[in-house]
Amino acid sequence: MTADYLRPTPWDVRNFNIETFEVMSNEEEALKQTDEREGHFTIKVDPFENARSLLEHGFYYVDTLIEPVCQKEKLQLFTREGATISTEYNRESILAIAEETFEHGRFHRDFNIPNEQADRRYVNWVSDLIDKRQIYALKYKEEIAGFYGFEKENVLLLGMSKHYRNQGLAKAFTSKGCARQIEENGLAELRTSISAANAASLNLFYSLGFRLTTAKDVYHKLNRIQSGR
């Protein structure tokens, strides 16, 4: 029996109007399965691996993800008067910030994905996290300034309203979110994943005590099978 190397990602189907999958191996048989099925595919590989077979099967590079880790005792805390986090917030205010935040995600860098679909993908993700109570609101003087999304030991998303950017608030907000995530979930460490192109985010997490561990190159593929007459 042939192994199925394609893991469906139904949370993305609603955004792109086509079946979506994560490819779980870069073996030849796994790559052949992407040739035989219509859909949008994502595969993450070690940057030192030879990408020739991926390119031969129609994959194209979109991003490199850096995966920093922070031990609980290494987390650096920053404070700023008026900066707090809360689980009490207006849903629409959070989603409005999400709409203006993710301009440089890997789906925005995919030339086969229209920007409006990429925007919707990230907004829907934030909406799902709200439903699962995995969003902290970042507030400055009681006004919602951003959000912090998490799941278990993973820091997933950060978003700041354009009205509060470049005001030195990011360190205080993010360190408060990290500390609360560790405390509420009894964690020994936190992990996150950041695009190598996002220097500001990399510097932020480094200042909080995160240290770089591994990296993954991300490739996408869009396969549309034309049915014969």
Rosetta silent file (secondary structure, phi, psi, omega in degrees, C-alpha in Angstrom):
SEQUENCE: MTADYLRPTPWDVRNFNIETFEVMSNEEEALKQTDEREGHFTIKVDPFENARSLLEHGFYYVDTLIEPVCQKEKLQLFTREGATISTEYNRESILAIAEETFEHGRFHRDFNIPNEQADRRYVNWVSDLIDKRQIYALKYKEEIAGFYGFEKENVLLLGMSKHYRNQGLAKAFTSKGCARQIEENGLAELRTSISAANAASLNLFYSLGFRLTTAKDVYHKLNRIQSGR
SCORE:     score description
SCORE:     0.000 S_00000001
   1 L     0.000  130.922 -177.903    0.000    0.000    0.000 S_00000001
   2 L   -75.963  133.125  178.777    1.382    3.384   -1.008 S_00000001
   3 L   -70.111  146.555  175.807    1.925    5.849    1.816 S_00000001
   4 L   -99.453  111.603 -176.408    0.026    9.141    1.687 S_00000001
   5 L   -92.656    3.926 -174.767    2.522   11.940    2.215 S_00000001
   6 E  -105.950  117.545  178.608   -0.025   14.745    1.889 S_00000001
   7 E   -99.329  116.022  179.799   -1.561   16.162    5.080 S_00000001
   8 E   -60.872  143.249  175.103   -4.705   18.205    4.353 S_00000001
   9 L  -122.002   78.305 -172.532   -4.806   21.729    5.806 S_00000001
  10 H   -61.698  -23.317  178.947   -8.563   22.454    5.741 S_00000001
  11 H   -66.623  -17.039  178.447   -8.114   25.811    7.512 S_00000001
  12 H   -97.900  -18.767  179.728   -6.527   27.122    4.303 S_00000001
  13 H   -58.452  -40.914 -177.506   -9.084   25.712    1.842 S_00000001
  14 H   -64.542  -21.835 -177.584  -11.582   28.406    2.865 S_00000001
  15 H   -89.757  -36.267 -169.815   -9.037   31.099    1.960 S_00000001
  16 H  -110.012   -4.093  176.264   -7.716   29.889   -1.388 S_00000001
  17 L    57.794   34.906  175.263  -10.713   28.027   -2.861 S_00000001
  18 L  -154.793  154.317  177.616   -8.574   24.985   -3.694 S_00000001
  19 L   -60.845  141.283 -178.116   -7.492   21.901   -1.749 S_00000001
  20 E  -128.161  145.503 -174.781   -4.403   22.642    0.369 S_00000001
  21 E  -145.122  151.939  165.156   -1.790   20.268    1.785 S_00000001
  22 E  -103.946  130.094 -179.891    1.421   20.081    3.743 S_00000001
  23 E   -88.236  122.440 -169.421    3.883   17.636    2.181 S_00000001
  24 L   -89.068   -1.354  179.516    5.348   15.521    4.959 S_00000001
  25 L  -155.855  154.009  174.274    8.468   14.287    3.144 S_00000001
  26 L  -104.523   20.278  173.102   10.734   15.320    0.283 S_00000001
  27 L   -65.099  155.815 -176.645   11.118   11.731   -0.910 S_00000001
  28 H   -58.108  -41.380 -179.226   10.498   11.201   -4.609 S_00000001
  29 H   -62.709  -38.392  178.688    7.247    9.315   -3.994 S_00000001
  30 H   -65.024  -43.338 -179.355    5.924   12.196   -1.878 S_00000001
  31 H   -67.435  -34.398  177.312    6.764   14.747   -4.583 S_00000001
  32 H   -63.259  -34.983 -179.922    5.115   12.572   -7.252 S_00000001
  33 H   -63.574  -28.568  177.298    1.888   12.656   -5.264 S_00000001
  34 H   -74.372  -19.466  177.127    1.821   16.447   -5.675 S_00000001
  35 H   -79.250  -24.440 -171.389    1.968   15.971   -9.452 S_00000001
  36 L   -97.200   -3.274 -174.919   -1.058   13.698   -9.428 S_00000001
  37 L  -132.441  138.402  177.142   -3.377   15.821   -7.324 S_00000001
  38 L   -76.220  139.522  177.027   -4.788   19.296   -7.776 S_00000001
  39 E   158.024  178.443  174.043   -4.052   21.678   -4.956 S_00000001
  40 E  -108.545  129.497 -171.308   -1.727   24.123   -3.249 S_00000001
  41 E  -121.596  143.383  174.067    1.172   22.442   -1.442 S_00000001
  42 E  -123.425  135.186  173.250    3.637   23.535    1.250 S_00000001
  43 E  -135.474  139.970  178.633    6.851   21.731    2.136 S_00000001
  44 E  -117.490  127.981 -174.184    9.474   22.733    4.722 S_00000001
  45 E  -133.678  160.445  174.531   13.013   21.430    4.325 S_00000001
  46 L   -63.124  133.015 -177.759   16.461   21.841    5.847 S_00000001
  47 L   -59.149  -21.814 -178.119   18.215   24.771    4.110 S_00000001
  48 L   -88.431   -4.832  178.718   21.255   22.573    3.419 S_00000001
  49 L   -76.350  146.129  178.305   19.259   19.976    1.514 S_00000001
  50 L   -69.064  123.355 -174.916   19.560   19.924   -2.263 S_00000001
  51 L   -91.939    5.541 -174.165   16.416   21.547   -3.685 S_00000001
  52 H   -56.404  -46.157 -177.665   16.816   20.224   -7.218 S_00000001
  53 H   -64.985  -33.847  177.187   14.075   17.574   -6.919 S_00000001
  54 H   -62.895  -46.297 -179.397   11.665   20.153   -5.485 S_00000001
  55 H   -64.573  -38.132  179.553   12.226   22.474   -8.424 S_00000001
  56 H   -64.606  -26.330  179.269   11.844   19.614  -10.895 S_00000001
  57 L   -97.177   13.256  172.423    8.410   18.881   -9.430 S_00000001
  58 L    91.301    7.867  176.410    7.255   22.490   -9.719 S_00000001
  59 L   -78.874  153.284  178.109    7.936   23.792   -6.217 S_00000001
  60 E  -137.881  145.028 -176.688    9.235   27.325   -5.762 S_00000001
  61 E   -71.272  138.220  175.847   10.965   28.978   -2.811 S_00000001
  62 E  -125.886  -28.053 -174.790    8.923   31.468   -0.742 S_00000001
  63 E  -168.748  162.353  167.961   10.605   31.955    2.642 S_00000001
  64 E  -120.434  126.665 -179.308   13.075   30.817    5.271 S_00000001
  65 E  -103.289  123.671  174.218   11.685   30.416    8.778 S_00000001
  66 E   -92.124  140.109 -173.835   13.983   30.877   11.771 S_00000001
  67 E  -121.836   83.176  179.685   12.858   29.019   14.910 S_00000001
  68 E   -75.498  153.252  179.359   14.108   30.716   18.108 S_00000001
  69 E  -130.422  144.533  176.867   13.662   29.167   21.570 S_00000001
  70 E  -131.207  123.553  173.410   13.653   30.799   25.027 S_00000001
  71 E   -73.820  147.215 -177.498   14.099   28.936   28.322 S_00000001
  72 H   -50.708  -45.150 -175.833   11.816   30.129   31.117 S_00000001
  73 H   -75.138  -12.132 -179.417   14.697   31.361   33.261 S_00000001
  74 H   -95.760   -6.555 -177.316   16.242   33.275   30.340 S_00000001
  75 L   -64.781  127.029  178.219   13.160   35.367   29.533 S_00000001
  76 L   -94.945  127.474 -177.613   13.907   39.080   29.850 S_00000001
  77 L  -101.116  136.874  178.206   11.021   41.192   31.147 S_00000001
  78 L  -124.740  147.360  179.240   10.440   44.785   30.099 S_00000001
  79 L  -124.308  156.352  175.446    7.927   47.258   31.478 S_00000001
  80 L  -151.557  124.270 -179.293    6.319   50.404   30.140 S_00000001
  81 L   -55.773  129.074  179.409    3.923   52.556   32.099 S_00000001
  82 L    92.472   -9.062 -178.453    0.421   52.139   30.701 S_00000001
  83 E   -95.046  121.043  179.929    1.219   48.883   28.843 S_00000001
  84 E  -138.280  167.601  172.060   -0.902   45.893   29.911 S_00000001
  85 E  -124.871  155.797 -173.902   -2.287   42.670   28.448 S_00000001
  86 E  -155.364  153.869  171.868   -5.787   41.315   28.837 S_00000001
  87 L   -98.454    4.593  176.717   -8.153   38.545   27.795 S_00000001
  88 L  -105.931  116.954 -176.211  -11.005   41.050   27.748 S_00000001
  89 L  -163.029  165.288  175.382  -11.292   42.815   24.400 S_00000001
  90 L   -87.009  122.402 -176.238  -13.523   43.669   21.468 S_00000001
  91 H   -55.961  -45.968 -175.626  -13.226   40.988   18.799 S_00000001
  92 H   -65.439  -30.967  177.778  -13.658   43.363   15.870 S_00000001
  93 H   -65.562  -40.452  177.930  -10.899   45.642   17.149 S_00000001
  94 H   -65.760  -44.648 -178.410   -8.458   42.721   17.130 S_00000001
  95 H   -66.548  -32.568  177.345   -9.511   41.617   13.647 S_00000001
  96 H   -64.173  -38.729  177.056   -9.148   45.174   12.327 S_00000001
  97 H   -68.017  -39.110  179.589   -5.518   45.189   13.480 S_00000001
  98 H   -60.406  -35.012 -178.388   -4.978   41.761   11.878 S_00000001
  99 H   -64.277  -24.604 -175.649   -6.142   43.137    8.533 S_00000001
 100 L  -109.348    5.937 -170.160   -3.297   45.675    8.495 S_00000001
 101 L   -98.388  -44.762 -165.407   -0.531   43.610   10.093 S_00000001
 102 L   -96.717   68.961 -177.579    0.587   40.667    7.954 S_00000001
 103 L   -87.260  -12.697 -174.330    1.924   42.299    4.827 S_00000001
 104 L  -125.970   25.850  176.565    5.074   40.206    4.600 S_00000001
 105 L   -71.348  167.245 -176.363    3.900   36.684    5.407 S_00000001
 106 L   -64.245  -27.748  178.113    4.939   33.768    3.221 S_00000001
 107 L   -75.521  -25.116  173.091    1.583   33.712    1.477 S_00000001
 108 L   -71.679  -24.509 -179.807    2.031   37.370    0.530 S_00000001
 109 L   -87.576   -5.693  179.920    5.345   36.374   -1.049 S_00000001
 110 L   -86.773  113.758 -175.552    3.688   33.619   -3.086 S_00000001
 111 L   -68.585   -9.813  176.540    3.071   35.011   -6.578 S_00000001
 112 L   -91.234   -4.483 -178.341    0.242   32.499   -7.092 S_00000001
 113 L  -112.308  116.989  175.589   -1.761   33.855   -4.150 S_00000001
 114 L   -60.402  145.166 -176.548   -3.571   37.218   -4.556 S_00000001
 115 H   -57.223  -36.114 -178.314   -2.842   39.595   -1.682 S_00000001
 116 H   -66.596  -32.246  176.288   -6.482   39.762   -0.651 S_00000001
 117 H   -72.252  -38.556  176.725   -6.533   35.977   -0.192 S_00000001
 118 H   -63.157  -42.821  177.517   -3.288   36.108    1.809 S_00000001
 119 H   -58.413  -46.662 -177.348   -4.796   38.860    3.990 S_00000001
 120 H   -63.185  -34.762 -179.580   -7.916   36.768    4.586 S_00000001
 121 H   -60.098  -45.543 -178.102   -5.806   33.755    5.533 S_00000001
 122 H   -73.975  -36.709  177.232   -4.150   35.579    8.429 S_00000001
 123 H   -63.509  -42.279  178.486   -7.357   37.302    9.571 S_00000001
 124 H   -64.141  -36.180  177.756   -9.130   33.926    9.673 S_00000001
 125 H   -63.171  -46.488  177.578   -6.246   32.480   11.684 S_00000001
 126 H   -61.141  -41.108  178.668   -6.561   35.258   14.269 S_00000001
 127 H   -60.640  -41.344  177.349  -10.328   34.711   14.361 S_00000001
 128 H   -62.709  -40.749  179.994   -9.784   31.003   15.069 S_00000001
 129 H   -66.707  -35.408  175.036   -7.383   31.841   17.898 S_00000001
 130 H   -61.332  -44.871 -179.901   -9.960   34.202   19.397 S_00000001
 131 H   -60.063  -33.605 -178.672  -12.504   31.366   19.347 S_00000001
 132 L   -91.703    5.789  179.728  -10.010   29.129   21.180 S_00000001
 133 L    58.912   43.962  179.845   -9.155   31.876   23.683 S_00000001
 134 L  -118.999   35.397  175.603   -5.561   31.941   22.504 S_00000001
 135 E  -130.350  131.117  167.198   -5.258   35.694   22.021 S_00000001
 136 E  -103.048  134.526  172.345   -4.088   38.294   24.526 S_00000001
 137 E   -82.596  137.396  175.706   -5.024   41.878   23.788 S_00000001
 138 E   -98.726  120.072 -174.973   -2.166   44.348   24.114 S_00000001
 139 E  -119.211  141.212  174.332   -3.458   47.548   25.656 S_00000001
 140 E  -124.810  114.944 -176.362   -1.845   50.941   26.104 S_00000001
 141 L    54.280   43.072  176.168   -3.642   53.243   28.511 S_00000001
 142 L    73.253    0.056  175.666   -6.685   50.940   28.178 S_00000001
 143 E   -97.161  138.401  179.922   -6.812   51.284   24.376 S_00000001
 144 E   -68.967  120.865 -177.819   -6.256   48.152   22.281 S_00000001
 145 E  -110.495  -14.945 -178.754   -2.863   48.519   20.629 S_00000001
 146 E   176.679 -167.772  179.388   -2.271   44.994   19.355 S_00000001
 147 E  -148.811  160.196 -178.027   -2.571   41.278   20.005 S_00000001
 148 E  -132.849  117.969 -178.294   -0.465   38.255   20.931 S_00000001
 149 E  -107.781  140.421 -174.386   -1.456   34.796   19.636 S_00000001
 150 E  -148.079  162.652  172.205   -0.220   31.536   21.163 S_00000001
 151 E  -154.308  118.144 -176.577   -0.765   27.786   21.355 S_00000001
 152 L    52.786 -119.943 -177.738    0.824   25.606   24.043 S_00000001
 153 L   -92.512    6.655 -174.688    4.557   26.512   24.013 S_00000001
 154 E  -101.969  127.897  168.350    4.393   28.326   20.671 S_00000001
 155 E   -85.423  115.637 -169.873    4.221   32.073   20.180 S_00000001
 156 E   -95.708  -47.784 -170.279    2.238   32.204   16.942 S_00000001
 157 E  -145.348  143.706  170.247    1.388   35.777   16.014 S_00000001
 158 E  -130.160  135.816  177.423    2.072   39.351   17.008 S_00000001
 159 E  -140.135  133.682  178.589    0.157   42.312   15.656 S_00000001
 160 E  -122.394  133.625  174.062    0.449   45.999   16.445 S_00000001
 161 L   -58.235  142.586  179.994   -1.960   48.721   15.365 S_00000001
 162 H   -61.082  -21.053 -179.811   -0.301   51.164   12.980 S_00000001
 163 H   -76.790  -14.135 -176.766   -1.155   53.920   15.474 S_00000001
 164 H  -119.398    9.525  178.787    1.116   52.356   18.122 S_00000001
 165 L   -78.506  155.753  177.156    4.093   51.224   16.077 S_00000001
 166 L    59.267   33.368  177.270    7.573   52.661   16.555 S_00000001
 167 L  -119.115   13.198  178.236    6.750   53.871   20.058 S_00000001
 168 L    72.960   23.383 -177.195    8.928   51.422   21.995 S_00000001
 169 L   -94.346  -19.360 -170.082    5.981   49.315   23.136 S_00000001
 170 H   -61.266  -42.244 -178.440    6.818   45.986   21.494 S_00000001
 171 H   -63.256  -45.563 -179.115    9.285   44.741   24.125 S_00000001
 172 H   -63.753  -47.066 -179.185    6.942   45.431   27.032 S_00000001
 173 H   -61.675  -49.105 -173.685    3.922   43.907   25.304 S_00000001
 174 H   -69.365  -39.470  178.901    5.699   40.802   24.055 S_00000001
 175 H   -65.848  -36.622  176.093    7.553   40.058   27.282 S_00000001
 176 H   -64.210  -41.649  178.379    4.272   40.348   29.225 S_00000001
 177 H   -63.821  -43.255  179.056    2.625   37.952   26.781 S_00000001
 178 H   -62.279  -45.661 -178.445    5.490   35.464   27.054 S_00000001
 179 H   -62.732  -41.435 -179.598    5.484   35.582   30.849 S_00000001
 180 H   -68.995  -39.585  178.431    1.735   35.034   31.039 S_00000001
 181 H   -61.186  -43.969  178.332    1.851   32.194   28.511 S_00000001
 182 H   -62.124  -46.171 -176.339    4.562   30.433   30.549 S_00000001
 183 H   -65.901  -46.258 -174.369    2.692   30.931   33.836 S_00000001
 184 H   -72.635  -23.640 -177.018   -0.754   29.873   32.632 S_00000001
 185 H  -110.535    2.821  178.233    0.504   26.769   30.819 S_00000001
 186 L    59.557   46.556 -172.424    3.254   25.692   33.217 S_00000001
 187 L   -94.711  151.795  175.191    5.915   25.822   30.492 S_00000001
 188 L   -97.657  -18.500  179.728    9.688   25.398   30.710 S_00000001
 189 E  -157.301  163.023  174.948   10.342   27.090   27.366 S_00000001
 190 E  -122.338  152.282  177.514    8.742   28.994   24.507 S_00000001
 191 E  -131.126  152.864  172.339    9.205   28.617   20.771 S_00000001
 192 E  -147.719  175.189 -179.146    8.378   30.792   17.814 S_00000001
 193 L  -138.650  124.684 -172.277    8.888   30.906   14.054 S_00000001
 194 E  -132.248  137.161  175.182    9.984   34.072   12.234 S_00000001
 195 E   -62.325  136.869  178.427   10.659   34.873    8.603 S_00000001
 196 L   -61.129  -21.589  179.823   14.364   35.486    8.002 S_00000001
 197 L   -80.383  -12.441 -176.116   13.306   38.658    6.184 S_00000001
 198 L   -93.057   74.858 -175.934   11.637   40.043    9.327 S_00000001
 199 H   -61.403  -37.438 -178.409   14.686   41.604   10.974 S_00000001
 200 H   -61.996  -43.806 -179.565   12.602   43.700   13.393 S_00000001
 201 H   -68.882  -40.178  177.691   10.861   40.637   14.829 S_00000001
 202 H   -60.052  -45.027  179.060   14.102   38.659   15.043 S_00000001
 203 H   -64.372  -38.226  178.939   15.750   41.486   16.971 S_00000001
 204 H   -60.388  -51.981 -176.760   12.733   41.779   19.273 S_00000001
 205 H   -68.305  -31.972  175.923   12.762   38.140   20.280 S_00000001
 206 H   -62.904  -40.289 -179.638   16.546   38.119   20.651 S_00000001
 207 H   -66.665  -23.618  179.887   16.251   41.009   23.126 S_00000001
 208 L   -85.428   -5.738  179.495   13.733   38.954   25.149 S_00000001
 209 L   109.146   -0.174  175.727   16.164   36.058   25.553 S_00000001
 210 L   -72.369  145.103  177.346   15.210   33.869   22.587 S_00000001
 211 E  -129.089  142.660 -174.966   18.117   32.224   20.795 S_00000001
 212 E   -67.821  136.367  178.826   18.202   30.885   17.269 S_00000001
 213 E  -119.874  -78.451 -177.739   18.103   27.101   16.945 S_00000001
 214 E  -116.022  170.807  177.080   16.933   25.679   13.640 S_00000001
 215 E  -141.756  152.285  177.035   15.735   27.037   10.310 S_00000001
 216 E  -133.601  134.703  169.864   13.504   25.710    7.542 S_00000001
 217 E   -85.517  135.945 -177.782   13.239   26.727    3.907 S_00000001
 218 E  -110.352  128.388  176.817    9.615   26.875    2.772 S_00000001
 219 E  -120.941  144.694  175.303    8.543   25.962   -0.759 S_00000001
 220 E  -117.097  162.605  173.737    5.083   26.180   -2.292 S_00000001
 221 E  -150.645  136.106  173.252    3.511   24.576   -5.327 S_00000001
 222 E  -115.757  120.349 -177.388    0.228   25.231   -7.105 S_00000001
 223 E  -122.165  113.361  176.048   -0.989   22.352   -9.248 S_00000001
 224 L  -112.351  117.458 -177.614   -4.098   22.748  -11.378 S_00000001
 225 L   -92.959  120.612  179.006   -5.018   19.652  -13.338 S_00000001
 226 L   -84.150  120.387  179.326   -6.841   20.374  -16.566 S_00000001
 227 L   -77.125  140.089 -179.312   -9.469   17.733  -17.247 S_00000001
 228 L   -79.518  161.825  178.733   -9.619   16.416  -20.801 S_00000001
 229 L   -93.840    0.000    0.000  -12.677   16.504  -23.015 S_00000001
